[in-house]
Amino acid sequence: MKRRRLAELVREEAGALEAPAPREEEAGEAPPARGLEAPSPGERPLPPYLTYVRKECRLRPDQLDALTALARRLNRERKGKGERITENTLIRWAVDMLLENYRNSDIFHSENKGD
């Protein structure tokens, strides 16, 4: 039997997940909720990270080091309970906090008074 490369195995596995092709969202449009429906019998559910929209972000080395250290610390403290915490998990959490703070701020409310 011919040995296969890791890239081939990953491609096969990704093809088996049948992730939907990403589509372009209109400005302000929320991405559709994918992977939240109950999987049909015999079908594997999508991993949570495949339900997110990909967005690249450049970080300073000190920011990435701090995120990595924090993710490792939080993973040790959770002792295997719940989902694994990654740098991306922390970035999503930080964005949620920023947006929530902005929505609750005077800036947001003063900009929308004319609406």
C-alpha positions as MATLAB code, in Angstrom:
seq = 'MKRRRLAELVREEAGALEAPAPREEEAGEAPPARGLEAPSPGERPLPPYLTYVRKECRLRPDQLDALTALARRLNRERKGKGERITENTLIRWAVDMLLENYRNSDIFHSENKGD';
ca = [
       0.000    0.000    0.000;
       1.327    3.433   -0.972;
       2.048    5.818    1.917;
       0.015    8.994    1.788;
       1.149   12.447    2.813;
      -0.418   14.319    5.680;
      -1.805   16.987    3.310;
      -3.697   14.301    1.363;
      -5.190   12.875    4.549;
      -6.243   16.321    5.772;
      -7.825   17.128    2.394;
      -9.756   13.844    2.521;
     -10.942   14.519    6.056;
     -11.949   18.103    5.217;
     -13.847   16.838    2.172;
     -15.715   14.389    4.378;
     -16.900   17.282    6.574;
     -18.480   18.941    3.526;
     -18.057   22.460    4.873;
     -20.116   24.950    2.889;
     -18.163   27.288    0.628;
     -17.760   30.720    2.194;
     -19.890   33.418    0.611;
     -19.452   37.144    0.548;
     -21.603   38.904    3.138;
     -23.112   42.301    2.473;
     -21.882   45.111    4.724;
     -23.506   44.770    8.142;
     -24.989   41.353    7.369;
     -24.413   38.706    9.997;
     -23.096   35.370    8.732;
     -25.690   32.594    8.668;
     -25.764   30.208   11.602;
     -24.173   27.068   10.207;
     -23.563   23.828   12.003;
     -26.069   24.615   14.725;
     -28.773   22.323   13.379;
     -28.978   18.827   14.779;
     -26.957   16.507   12.545;
     -28.861   13.756   10.817;
     -28.082   10.210   11.991;
     -24.736    8.980   10.703;
     -23.564   12.528    9.866;
     -20.740   14.077   11.859;
     -21.384   17.597   13.192;
     -19.142   20.442   12.025;
     -16.441   21.502   14.470;
     -17.277   24.930   15.944;
     -14.322   26.668   14.258;
     -15.763   25.832   10.826;
     -18.902   27.835   11.649;
     -16.908   31.088   11.951;
     -15.993   33.519    9.178;
     -12.251   33.759    8.581;
     -10.666   37.182    9.138;
      -6.941   37.822    9.226;
      -5.457   40.051   11.917;
      -1.853   41.104   12.408;
      -0.591   41.159   15.984;
       2.608   42.396   17.560;
       4.920   39.650   18.866;
       4.284   40.698   22.488;
       0.501   40.466   21.934;
       0.771   36.979   20.446;
       3.074   35.812   23.254;
       0.659   37.142   25.890;
      -2.336   35.505   24.146;
      -0.529   32.176   23.942;
       0.474   32.308   27.611;
      -3.065   33.238   28.682;
      -4.657   30.484   26.571;
      -2.280   27.890   28.066;
      -2.959   29.118   31.597;
      -6.741   29.048   31.106;
      -6.569   25.557   29.575;
      -4.579   24.289   32.570;
      -7.088   25.842   34.987;
     -10.140   24.341   33.243;
      -8.629   20.837   33.667;
     -10.073   19.396   30.465;
     -13.643   20.555   31.076;
     -15.429   22.261   28.189;
     -14.007   23.377   24.877;
     -10.306   24.054   24.415;
      -9.357   27.732   24.675;
      -7.152   29.026   21.861;
      -5.665   32.391   20.960;
      -8.546   32.789   18.491;
     -11.075   32.103   21.272;
      -9.550   34.943   23.272;
      -9.564   37.276   20.261;
     -13.274   36.522   19.609;
     -14.012   37.168   23.292;
     -12.097   40.477   23.195;
     -14.004   41.594   20.077;
     -17.309   40.725   21.781;
     -16.294   42.791   24.821;
     -15.226   45.733   22.636;
     -18.493   45.708   20.687;
     -20.587   45.366   23.838;
     -18.708   48.255   25.424;
     -19.254   50.361   22.312;
     -22.983   49.538   22.149;
     -23.382   50.582   25.792;
     -21.338   53.781   25.403;
     -22.581   57.336   24.934;
     -20.850   57.461   21.527;
     -23.127   54.759   20.111;
     -26.297   56.333   21.490;
     -25.428   59.894   20.371;
     -24.707   58.726   16.776;
     -28.115   56.996   16.541;
     -30.289   59.787   17.966;
     -31.355   60.941   14.499;
     -32.470   57.421   13.471;
];
